[in-house]
């Protein structure tokens, strides 16, 4: 009986205080509750794809907000690679101002941002890769799905060898993002 009364009091107390704050991607809380630690924050889900273009190694990176809240970021996505043994691959990534300064972008749920990517492939210094991840500024890294020029997913990554990469700034539209020198 005493346990039931205590549980009822706790439920009523939580209900009276309101629901906890919802964390936004910038780490700001909405509502009246205090922010929780970074590890407790809900992070938006990002779907990332790299669609290969006509030239070998050129691709259009897309990052789609699959979360339920808008996300805001600016600048370059961070690319990282793993080798076939699932260990980090030491592939240098150069950030390029292509097609220019990256504006502040707010992606509503379902919206997509774009960046151009150039992978130097198949030279003497190339390393086989197993996976590429992308991290938007302030977001959790997401595995990148590679899409071939035929529009189909590339399932066997074992033949892709990369020596270095270049990445342009994130843009709200795809036009012009794959132009590299």
C-alpha positions in Angstrom: 0.0 0.0 0.0 2.8 2.4 1.0 4.7 1.6 -2.3 1.5 2.3 -4.4 1.0 5.7 -2.7 4.7 6.6 -3.3 4.5 5.6 -7.0 1.3 7.6 -7.4 2.9 10.7 -5.8 5.9 10.4 -8.1 3.7 10.1 -11.2 1.7 13.1 -10.1 4.8 15.1 -9.4 6.3 14.4 -12.8 3.0 15.2 -14.5 2.7 18.5 -12.7 6.2 19.5 -13.6 5.6 19.0 -17.3 7.7 17.0 -19.8 11.4 17.4 -20.0 13.0 19.8 -22.5 13.5 18.7 -26.1 17.1 19.3 -27.1 17.7 21.0 -30.4 20.8 20.4 -32.5 22.5 23.5 -31.4 22.3 22.3 -27.8 19.6 24.8 -26.7 16.7 23.6 -24.6 13.1 24.5 -25.2 10.7 24.3 -22.3 11.4 24.8 -18.6 13.6 21.8 -17.7 17.3 22.1 -17.5 19.4 20.8 -20.4 20.7 17.2 -20.0 24.3 16.2 -20.7 25.5 15.9 -24.3 25.3 12.1 -24.2 21.6 12.3 -23.2 20.7 14.7 -26.0 18.6 13.4 -28.9 20.6 13.9 -32.1 18.9 14.1 -35.5 19.2 11.2 -37.9 21.0 12.0 -41.1 20.9 9.8 -44.2 24.0 10.3 -46.3 24.6 9.2 -49.9 27.5 9.8 -52.4 26.2 9.5 -55.9 29.1 9.0 -58.3 29.2 11.4 -61.3 30.6 10.8 -64.9 34.3 11.3 -64.0 36.0 8.6 -61.9 36.1 9.7 -58.2 33.7 12.7 -58.5 30.5 12.5 -56.4 27.6 14.4 -55.1 27.2 14.0 -51.4 23.7 14.4 -50.0 22.7 14.7 -46.4 19.0 14.4 -45.6 17.5 15.2 -42.2 15.6 12.1 -41.2 14.9 13.4 -37.7 11.9 15.1 -36.3 13.5 18.5 -35.6 15.3 21.0 -37.8 19.1 20.9 -37.8 21.3 23.9 -38.5 25.0 23.8 -39.6 27.5 25.6 -41.7 30.7 24.7 -43.4 32.3 21.4 -44.5 31.2 17.9 -43.8 33.9 15.8 -42.1 34.8 12.7 -44.1 36.4 9.6 -42.5 37.2 6.2 -44.0 37.8 2.7 -42.8 39.8 0.0 -44.4 38.6 -3.6 -45.1 39.7 -4.6 -41.6 37.3 -1.9 -40.2 40.2 0.2 -38.9 40.5 3.9 -39.6 42.2 4.6 -42.9 44.7 7.4 -43.0 43.2 9.2 -46.1 43.8 13.0 -46.0 40.8 15.1 -46.8 41.2 18.7 -48.1 38.4 21.2 -47.5 37.7 23.3 -50.6 35.7 26.5 -51.0 33.7 24.9 -53.8 31.4 26.3 -55.0 32.1 29.1 -52.5 31.4 30.0 -48.9 29.0 27.6 -47.2 25.9 29.5 -46.0 24.2 28.7 -42.7 21.7 25.9 -43.6 18.7 24.8 -41.6 17.3 21.5 -42.8 13.7 20.8 -41.9 12.8 17.1 -41.5 13.0 15.5 -45.0 15.2 18.3 -46.5 18.6 17.7 -48.1 21.9 19.6 -48.3 24.7 18.9 -50.8 28.5 19.0 -51.2 30.8 18.0 -53.9 33.4 15.2 -53.2 36.4 14.2 -55.2 38.2 11.0 -54.4 41.6 10.3 -55.9 41.3 6.7 -56.9 43.4 3.9 -58.4 46.8 5.4 -58.1 49.9 3.8 -56.6 49.3 5.3 -53.2 45.6 4.3 -52.9 44.2 2.2 -50.1 41.2 0.0 -50.2 38.3 1.3 -48.2 35.4 -0.5 -46.6 33.3 2.5 -45.5 33.1 6.2 -45.5 31.3 8.3 -42.9 30.2 11.9 -43.0 29.8 14.2 -40.0 27.9 17.5 -40.4 29.2 20.2 -38.1 27.8 19.4 -34.7 26.1 16.2 -35.7 26.8 12.5 -35.1 28.7 10.7 -38.0 26.6 8.8 -40.5 27.6 5.9 -42.8 27.6 7.0 -46.4 25.9 4.8 -49.0 27.7 4.9 -52.3 25.5 5.1 -55.4 26.8 4.3 -58.9 26.4 6.3 -62.0 23.6 3.9 -62.9 21.6 5.0 -59.8 22.1 1.7 -58.0 23.8 1.2 -54.6 27.4 0.0 -54.8 27.4 -3.1 -52.6 31.0 -4.2 -53.1 33.3 -1.5 -51.9 36.4 -3.8 -51.9 37.4 -2.5 -55.4 37.4 1.2 -54.4 40.8 2.5 -53.6 41.4 6.0 -52.4 44.6 8.0 -51.8 43.1 11.3 -50.8 39.8 13.2 -50.9 38.6 16.8 -51.4 35.2 18.0 -50.1 33.3 21.2 -50.9 31.2 23.3 -48.6 27.6 22.2 -47.7 25.0 23.9 -49.9 21.2 24.1 -49.8 21.0 23.2 -53.5 22.8 20.8 -55.7 23.6 23.2 -58.5 27.3 23.8 -58.9 28.6 21.7 -56.0 30.6 19.2 -58.0 32.8 21.7 -59.8 36.5 20.9 -58.8 39.7 22.2 -60.3 
